[in-house]
Amino acid sequence: MWQEWWFWAAAAIVLAIAEVLMPAYVMLGFAAGAAVVSGLLAIGGAPGQMLVDSPPTLILAFAVASLIGWLALRRLLGVNRGQVKTFDEDINDS
């Protein structure tokens, strides 16, 4: 099951949906990693001709792609250097 492209595509969709429930740009990086692995498996074709063929290689590709995706999201959507979030009022004071 680890070597099926649709398994990784389904994982990417589930992780992207989880990002909606936990908006911190954490799950979106994992979703990008799962999508990359799904693409690698889909492009690879037959089991003998796969770009990544063993579960440890798949997990390593997922980890590296997730890290790159998370860093890219952090750079694009994160807090800019020198910028500090401040709050003027408390939501409990009303």
N, CA, C and O of each residue as an XYZ file, in Angstrom:
376
protein
N       0.825     -1.188      0.000
C       0.000      0.000      0.000
C       0.873      1.258      0.000
O       0.475      2.275     -0.567
N       2.052      1.210      0.621
C       2.941      2.371      0.657
C       3.395      2.790     -0.722
O       3.746      3.950     -0.938
N       3.390      1.854     -1.662
C       3.914      2.148     -2.994
C       2.829      2.466     -4.003
O       3.080      2.459     -5.208
N       1.627      2.743     -3.526
C       0.533      3.123     -4.415
C       0.423      4.643     -4.449
O       0.415      5.287     -3.400
N       0.338      5.221     -5.645
C       0.280      6.680     -5.774
C      -0.992      7.235     -5.160
O      -0.975      8.325     -4.589
N      -2.103      6.499     -5.270
C      -3.378      7.006     -4.766
C      -3.384      7.087     -3.244
O      -4.090      7.926     -2.684
N      -2.624      6.246     -2.564
C      -2.524      6.301     -1.106
C      -1.912      7.629     -0.682
O      -2.410      8.275      0.240
N      -0.843      8.039     -1.344
C      -0.179      9.304     -1.025
C      -1.031     10.494     -1.456
O      -1.013     11.534     -0.797
N      -1.784     10.356     -2.560
C      -2.685     11.434     -2.983
C      -3.810     11.619     -1.968
O      -4.173     12.750     -1.645
N      -4.364     10.516     -1.464
C      -5.404     10.601     -0.439
C      -4.844     11.208      0.845
O      -5.516     12.001      1.505
N      -3.621     10.839      1.197
C      -2.988     11.423      2.390
C      -2.789     12.919      2.218
O      -2.975     13.678      3.169
N      -2.413     13.357      1.016
C      -2.241     14.790      0.755
C      -3.563     15.535      0.914
O      -3.595     16.635      1.465
N      -4.648     14.941      0.434
C      -5.959     15.579      0.557
C      -6.397     15.651      2.017
O      -6.903     16.681      2.464
N      -6.205     14.571      2.757
C      -6.570     14.560      4.177
C      -5.751     15.584      4.957
O      -6.291     16.282      5.815
N      -4.469     15.680      4.670
C      -3.626     16.656      5.360
C      -3.987     18.086      4.984
O      -3.910     18.981      5.826
N      -4.377     18.315      3.742
C      -4.808     19.655      3.339
C      -6.108     20.035      4.029
O      -6.290     21.193      4.406
N      -7.006     19.089      4.199
C      -8.246     19.349      4.929
C      -7.942     19.597      6.396
O      -8.569     20.454      7.019
N      -6.993     18.862      6.957
C      -6.610     19.068      8.357
C      -6.028     20.460      8.566
O      -6.134     21.016      9.660
N      -5.421     21.026      7.538
C      -4.877     22.380      7.639
C      -5.986     23.400      7.885
O      -5.772     24.403      8.565
N      -7.164     23.142      7.332
C      -8.296     24.033      7.551
C      -8.697     24.029      9.023
O      -9.085     25.060      9.572
N      -8.602     22.878      9.646
C      -8.978     22.751     11.057
C      -7.901     23.263     12.003
O      -8.205     23.668     13.125
N      -6.644     23.249     11.562
C      -5.533     23.698     12.393
C      -4.672     24.665     11.569
O      -3.627     24.268     11.053
N      -5.093     25.915     11.442
C      -4.409     26.845     10.540
C      -3.104     27.386     11.105
O      -3.083     28.449     11.725
N      -2.039     26.668     10.895
C      -0.728     27.134     11.347
C       0.334     26.846     10.286
O       1.530     26.955     10.559
N      -0.091     26.484      9.097
C       0.796     26.139      7.986
C       1.700     24.956      8.306
O       2.793     24.836      7.753
N       1.244     24.086      9.195
C       2.034     22.899      9.524
C       1.609     21.737      8.635
O       2.446     21.095      8.000
N       0.322     21.472      8.592
C      -0.181     20.342      7.810
C      -0.045     20.569      6.307
O       0.045     19.610      5.541
N      -0.029     21.819      5.886
C       0.086     22.105      4.466
C       1.454     21.689      3.922
O       1.563     21.264      2.772
N       2.488     21.811      4.741
C       3.811     21.324      4.335
C       3.829     19.816      4.169
O       4.425     19.294      3.227
N       3.166     19.109      5.098
C       3.063     17.652      4.982
C       2.213     17.257      3.770
O       2.508     16.273      3.092
N       1.162     18.030      3.505
C       0.334     17.755      2.330
C       1.147     17.922      1.051
O       1.002     17.136      0.115
N       1.992     18.933      1.009
C       2.849     19.130     -0.162
C       3.829     17.959     -0.314
O       4.071     17.494     -1.428
N       4.385     17.490      0.793
C       5.292     16.340      0.733
C       4.600     15.090      0.232
O       5.157     14.349     -0.578
N       3.380     14.851      0.712
C       2.629     13.681      0.250
C       2.265     13.813     -1.224
O       2.265     12.822     -1.954
N       1.954     15.031     -1.667
C       1.643     15.243     -3.084
C       2.866     14.993     -3.964
O       2.742     14.432     -5.053
N       4.032     15.402     -3.502
C       5.265     15.163     -4.265
C       5.542     13.666     -4.382
O       5.889     13.180     -5.458
N       5.391     12.939     -3.283
C       5.615     11.489     -3.321
C       4.581     10.821     -4.227
O       4.911      9.895     -4.968
N       3.336     11.286     -4.171
C       2.306     10.748     -5.059
C       2.682     10.974     -6.516
O       2.522     10.084     -7.352
N       3.179     12.161     -6.815
C       3.620     12.450     -8.178
C       4.794     11.588     -8.612
O       4.834     11.111     -9.747
N       5.745     11.387     -7.716
C       6.891     10.527     -8.047
C       6.450      9.097     -8.340
O       6.965      8.459     -9.258
N       5.492      8.594     -7.554
C       5.002      7.240     -7.781
C       4.172      7.146     -9.054
O       4.236      6.143     -9.763
N       3.396      8.181     -9.347
C       2.577      8.163    -10.560
C       3.443      8.248    -11.813
O       3.143      7.611    -12.823
N       4.506      9.028    -11.749
C       5.405      9.169    -12.894
C       6.238      7.900    -13.083
O       6.587      7.536    -14.205
N       6.548      7.235    -11.974
C       7.431      6.074    -12.017
C       6.921      4.927    -12.850
O       7.715      4.217    -13.467
N       5.610      4.721    -12.888
C       5.050      3.664    -13.723
C       5.062      2.311    -13.052
O       4.622      2.171    -11.911
N       5.568      1.309    -13.761
C       5.550     -0.076    -13.293
C       6.461     -0.254    -12.081
O       7.430      0.489    -11.920
N       6.151     -1.249    -11.215
C       6.958     -1.445    -10.003
C       8.444     -1.641    -10.259
O       9.247     -1.249     -9.413
N       8.844     -2.210    -11.348
C      10.257     -2.397    -11.634
C      10.959     -1.137    -12.112
O      12.188     -1.067    -12.096
N      10.194     -0.144    -12.535
C      10.762      1.072    -13.107
C      10.491      2.299    -12.246
O      10.597      3.422    -12.740
N      10.151      2.123    -11.002
C       9.752      3.232    -10.138
C      10.949      4.104     -9.772
O      12.068      3.615     -9.615
N      10.689      5.414     -9.638
C      11.731      6.346     -9.219
C      12.117      6.104     -7.763
O      13.294      6.159     -7.408
N      11.121      5.839     -6.929
C      11.349      5.475     -5.532
C      10.670      4.131     -5.323
O       9.482      3.985     -5.610
N      11.412      3.147     -4.826
C      10.869      1.797     -4.841
C      10.729      1.137     -3.478
O      10.027      0.132     -3.374
N      11.355      1.645     -2.441
C      11.258      0.995     -1.140
C      10.607      1.936     -0.129
O      10.704      3.155     -0.270
N       9.946      1.385      0.888
C       9.307      2.242      1.898
C      10.267      3.229      2.579
O       9.874      4.375      2.797
N      11.503      2.845      2.926
C      12.398      3.858      3.508
C      12.705      5.004      2.547
O      12.829      6.151      2.978
N      12.828      4.712      1.261
C      13.072      5.759      0.277
C      11.850      6.667      0.145
O      11.984      7.882      0.002
N      10.659      6.070      0.194
C       9.429      6.861      0.131
C       9.309      7.787      1.333
O       8.946      8.955      1.191
N       9.611      7.268      2.507
C       9.518      8.078      3.721
C      10.559      9.192      3.699
O      10.277     10.314      4.119
N      11.746      8.893      3.218
C      12.774      9.927      3.111
C      12.357     11.008      2.105
O      12.531     12.198      2.365
N      11.814     10.598      0.973
C      11.340     11.576     -0.015
C      10.213     12.418      0.567
O      10.156     13.624      0.327
N       9.310     11.794      1.333
C       8.225     12.521      1.977
C       8.761     13.527      2.990
O       8.297     14.666      3.043
N       9.729     13.114      3.786
C      10.297     14.003      4.805
C      11.008     15.193      4.171
O      10.832     16.328      4.613
N      11.799     14.946      3.153
C      12.542     16.032      2.502
C      11.578     16.987      1.796
O      11.719     18.204      1.910
N      10.598     16.440      1.066
C       9.640     17.290      0.364
C       8.783     18.081      1.348
O       8.446     19.235      1.084
N       8.429     17.474      2.479
C       7.641     18.178      3.497
C       8.441     19.318      4.114
O       7.909     20.406      4.338
N       9.701     19.072      4.385
C      10.549     20.119      4.957
C      10.707     21.285      3.981
O      10.603     22.446      4.377
N      10.956     20.980      2.724
C      11.092     22.039      1.722
C       9.775     22.801      1.572
O       9.773     24.028      1.472
N       8.662     22.079      1.558
C       7.362     22.736      1.463
C       7.070     23.605      2.660
O       6.561     24.716      2.510
N       7.384     23.120      3.850
C       7.154     23.902      5.069
C       8.024     25.156      5.087
O       7.549     26.236      5.437
N       9.288     25.019      4.715
C      10.175     26.184      4.681
C       9.712     27.211      3.651
O       9.779     28.415      3.900
N       9.242     26.740      2.497
C       8.738     27.658      1.481
C       7.486     28.384      1.971
O       7.342     29.589      1.764
N       6.587     27.651      2.618
C       5.386     28.289      3.163
C       5.733     29.270      4.265
O       5.138     30.343      4.355
N       6.674     28.917      5.088
C       7.090     29.803      6.180
C       7.675     31.100      5.611
O       7.434     32.187      6.135
N       8.440     30.962      4.540
C       9.054     32.144      3.931
C       8.008     33.018      3.247
O       8.068     34.246      3.322
N       7.049     32.380      2.579
C       6.039     33.138      1.857
C       4.941     33.697      2.755
O       4.498     34.828      2.556
N       4.499     32.921      3.737
C       3.322     33.301      4.511
C       3.596     33.608      5.969
O       2.692     34.045      6.682
N       4.807     33.393      6.429
C       5.124     33.594      7.840
C       5.306     35.050      8.207
O       5.197     35.940      7.364
N       5.587     35.280      9.482
C       5.827     36.628      9.976
C       7.170     37.111      9.430
O       8.165     36.388      9.480
N       7.188     38.328      8.912
C       8.423     38.890      8.370
C       9.413     39.181      9.493
O       9.026     39.401     10.641
N      10.667     39.176      9.149
C      11.719     39.454     10.125
C      11.569     40.883     10.648
O      11.409     41.825      9.872
N      11.621     41.029     11.954
C      11.494     42.340     12.572
C      10.057     42.742     12.846
O       9.810     43.744     13.515
N       9.110     41.974     12.337
C       7.704     42.288     12.550
C       7.221     41.537     13.794
O       7.452     40.335     13.928
N       6.564     42.237     14.684
C       6.085     41.644     15.928
C       4.572     41.780     15.969
O       4.028     42.842     15.669
N       3.898     40.702     16.340
C       2.452     40.764     16.482
C       2.125     41.373     17.839
O       2.643     40.935     18.866
N       1.264     42.381     17.835
C       0.815     43.002     19.078
C      -0.709     42.996     19.104
O      -1.370     43.043     18.066
N      -1.240     42.937     20.306
C      -2.675     42.927     20.491
C      -3.045     44.129     21.348
O      -2.471     44.333     22.418
N      -4.007     44.926     20.881
C      -4.438     46.125     21.596
C      -5.555     45.832     22.595
O      -5.719     46.568     23.568
N      -6.310     44.788     22.372
C      -7.406     44.489     23.278
C      -7.515     42.994     23.489
O      -7.067     42.198     22.664
N      -8.104     42.633     24.585
C      -8.296     41.239     24.933
C      -9.700     40.833     24.536
O     -10.650     41.578     24.776
N      -9.847     39.674     23.937
C     -11.172     39.255     23.499
C     -12.081     38.943     24.685
O     -13.301     38.906     24.526
N     -11.521     38.722     25.853
C     -12.322     38.439     27.038
C     -12.845     39.694     27.711
O     -13.727     39.605     28.565
N     -12.328     40.853     27.354
C     -12.789     42.126     27.931
C     -13.911     42.686     27.063
O     -13.656     43.336     26.048
N     -15.142     42.433     27.464
C     -16.250     43.018     26.726
C     -17.427     43.285     27.623
O     -18.455     43.781     27.162
